[in-house]
Each structure stands twice: as structure tokens, then as C-alpha cells.
Amino acid sequence: MEEGRKYLVRTFGCQMNEHDSERIASLLRAKGMERTDDVEEADVVVLNTCCIRQNADDKLYGHLGHLKSVQARRPGMQIAVGGCLAQKDREELAARAPFLDAVFGTFNVGRVAELLEEAQGATGTIVEVLDAPAAEGTDFPLAMPVREDLAHAAWVTIQVGCDNSCAFCIVPAVRGPEVSRPFDELVAEVSELARDGVVEVTLLGQNVNSYGRDITRRRPLFAELLRAVGAVPGIRRVRFTSPHPKDLRPETIAAMAETGAVCEQLHLPLQSGSDRVLAAMRRGYTAERYLSRLEAARRGIEDLAVTTDIIVGFPGETEGDFLATLGVVAEAEYDSAYTFVFSPRPGTRAAAMRELWVDPEVTRERFDRLKVVVERSALAKNRLRIGREEEVLVEGPSKREPKLLSGRTRQGKLVHFAPVGEVPAGSFARVRIDAAAPHHLAGSQLSVELPALRRRTPIRL
């Protein structure tokens, strides 16, 4: 693959997908390629996909239709599709889009550059999708020095796969069973990131609470990992996603409270407030148990912000079930929530419950009602911060108002403010909060601590 070519990587999905995309981009850069955000000048386009919901499938195939027309105008342009949807659809994807150069899955992300090189001399689409890692350890993303978009922050994958059997989720089928990375390897990776100037790391896993259970065969190690990563010199913020409510343990809450670098932020997916629906979902907890775990977390961690996931319209959901969800959401008083309409995924238990699917119009109406309750509590939580001084880690110019800067508090709340002097990304700004909306805060800069970014170490390939 000759130098001077330009690549574009586009991601559909979660932070795990985003991290895989960073790895893909690094592999292409290592081949001498340059990044571009303009598809019209890209020589290589890689789409890293999600398959959690049907709209992700629709979005991908719609995007491929556009890329086909671009490729027709620019012979030699290569297109590859990887990730969860490729893991699921495989040959079907190649059949529906025969102009693709390569299709790869979740277990061979590291092969993308080689597959594109092989495709240059091949006829037809190269499809390489593995059902398991080819060798021990190859299912983990390589240590990445930075997030491409934020030089001061990095994602660190601590485990892959999932051992849960939620009725609506296709992740176990496309990511495999839980496999944890070695404890010392993770601490060493975070230490290397800190030496490179990274100040914030986000630990990634499908169920981080169970990290290490496959290593020790006795107990999870996540609380110990939080303490160890939080103790790395130079790391000032540690976040993680996603935990499972049934596995949120007292020692994890204690580690969050007692480790200064661990942020006061917890994403705790509810999915439904109805015990009947939760049982059908195979979530492993009741609404009461969920709320007791949430209360324990808030009691143990001062100034904790809590976010959640909620599915509306799960098969068999009645109006009574939905009202139970509204009741739990109101009681939980979330800082924000990711709300989704149920999307049947092939091969899951819920997809086979077709006779119980909820009328789409009913689901949409419930979705709108849920949004009102969520935004009401989000606004109330944000208004409580007016007048406070917050430490904001600056991410860069606001996407909607370039004259303003945007950043995040320790609780993960988005803050917009006007800069005073030079305030580059990676700075820690003290900001007084002057106004609040459901999804962001606005304030005035009081002071700034400029970043001390050091030279990056080479990427390990």
C-alpha cells in the first residue's frame, strides 16, 4: 500500500467500536497513509460497524450506496467494512455490496491493512471473518497512545465479549465470551499513556464489573483495577463503561469513592422499570434491587452523576409495564439517559417473540412520554450546578458555536464557555456555571491550567 494515499475511517456504534477505529486508523497511518475527512478525496474508506439496532444496519447500507457512486467516479478507491455488522452478515454483506474490497470481523481488526493490500490484486470481495481470535490476545486492540480526536484522552480495553444472555442483545454472538486482559498489562499500558501526556483514560468492556473473573475464577478484579489505574502518576481522570447493575459490588463503589482520579460518574443501564419485562429481558435484577444498588452508589460517592439506558417497546410491554418504567425513572432522577426503541436483532431471544411485538405507534408515543420525564430530571440536576465552580477538561471548540470552547466536568457534563486567552484542548479550566439546559451547562472561565503534553511514543504494532 503506497505512501501518500489518504484514508477515512467512519464509525457506527459504541466506544468499543470507536476504539477499534482508532486502531484501524493507526494501522493505516503506519502504512504511510494520511487521514482525510472528505470522502471525495479518500483513497481508502473503512466503515467500522455496529449491529445493536436495526437503524445501524440501515444507516450502513444507505452509506454504502453513496460510496458506490463515489467509487464509480474514482476508480481505484478501496472500501472495506468491518466490525459487528460484518461479523454478523459476512458473505451476505459482500453479496449486497459486491463493490467492496474487503469485509472483516471483530476478531481480526488488526488485519485491515493486509486485507486491503491483498484486495488490490484480487477479483471480488475478500471476506475474512473469524469466529474466535486466531491466537491468544489477538482479540484485544493494541495499546493506543491517544484518541485521534483528543490527544489528552485515551480508551483502554480491559475485556472483550460478554457472558450475559440479555434477550435483546446480539453482542455475545458477535464479540464472543468474556475474556479479560492481564491486570499488570493494563496498568503498564495506562502508565505508558500517562508518560505520553494522557490525563484521562476510559476503561472499556461489555461488562466491566466482571473484569478478571475469568482470570481468578473466584472474584472480579475491577475494584482493584480502578485503584491501580487511579494511582498511576499523571492520570487525573478515570472513567469506565459499561457496568451491569446485577454485578455492581460494594468494593467497586468504595474504590470509586476512595480513588481521587476516578470520576464521580456512573452509567447504570436500567433498560426497563417493570419486573415482568426485566425478567423477560433476562437482566438478572428487579426494579427494587436496581434502585437499592443506585442508592448505595449515591450514598457512597459524593456528587455522583448517573446516566442510564432504557428500551421502550420490548416485546410484551404493556401500558402498566411502561408506567412502571416511568416511575423508576422519576425516582432515579437521572442526569441523562440514552433511550431506544426496541430493535429486534436476528438470532436473539427477543427477535423470536414476534407475536408480542408492540405496535410502533404505541412505542413512539411512549418514547416521547419517557423523554419528557428524562429531560425534566436532567434539567433539574443541571440547574443545581448553577453558581458552582467546576473543573472542566477542555476538548476544543464547540461544534455549534466555534467561538466557544467545550469540555467535560468530572461528572461528564458538557460545558460551553468563552475562552480567556489561549486555552488549548487538554487544558483544565475553572469555570463558573451561569446557566443550565437538559444536555449542557454554560459558564464563565475563571482560570486555566495549560496542558503539559509530551512527545508521543511510537505506536506498537
Number of C-alpha atoms within 10 A of each C-alpha: 14 8 12 13 19 21 25 22 22 16 21 20 17 11 18 21 19 19 22 24 26 24 23 22 22 23 21 25 19 16 15 14 21 17 17 17 12 10 17 13 15 22 21 22 19 22 21 27 27 26 25 19 18 14 12 16 16 12 12 19 15 11 12 19 11 11 20 17 10 16 19 11 11 14 9 11 22 22 25 24 28 30 29 26 24 27 26 22 16 20 18 11 19 20 12 12 15 14 18 24 25 24 28 26 28 27 26 21 22 21 14 24 19 13 18 22 15 14 20 12 8 11 8 13 20 19 22 19 21 15 14 17 14 11 8 8 13 14 22 22 23 20 21 25 28 22 18 16 11 15 19 26 24 25 26 24 25 26 23 23 19 22 14 17 17 20 22 25 22 23 22 18 17 23 22 19 16 21 22 22 18 14 18 10 12 19 18 14 17 29 18 18 28 24 20 20 22 29 25 28 26 18 24 21 25 24 23 27 23 25 27 24 16 15 15 10 8 9 12 20 21 22 20 15 21 21 20 17 24 27 17 18 12 18 22 18 20 24 24 23 18 19 20 20 22 15 16 21 17 14 13 21 19 15 21 27 20 14 16 15 24 25 24 22 22 24 21 22 19 26 20 28 24 24 18 15 21 21 15 19 20 15 21 18 16 20 18 13 13 21 18 12 20 18 13 15 22 18 13 17 20 11 13 18 21 23 19 19 15 20 20 24 26 28 23 17 19 15 12 10 20 23 16 17 24 22 14 19 22 15 11 19 19 23 26 24 22 13 17 14 16 21 20 23 18 15 14 18 18 23 20 15 14 11 9 14 19 17 10 12 9 13 20 14 11 18 19 12 14 22 15 12 16 22 19 18 21 23 19 16 19 20 17 11 16 17 13 12 17 22 20 27 28 27 22 19 19 16 10 7 10 11 12 16 20 24 24 20 21 22 19 19 17 18 27 26 24 18 19 11 8 9 20 17 19 25 22 22 25 19 24 22 23 16 17 20 15 17 14 16 25 20 21 19 19 13 16 21 13 15 18 12 16 11 8 15 12 9 15 11 11
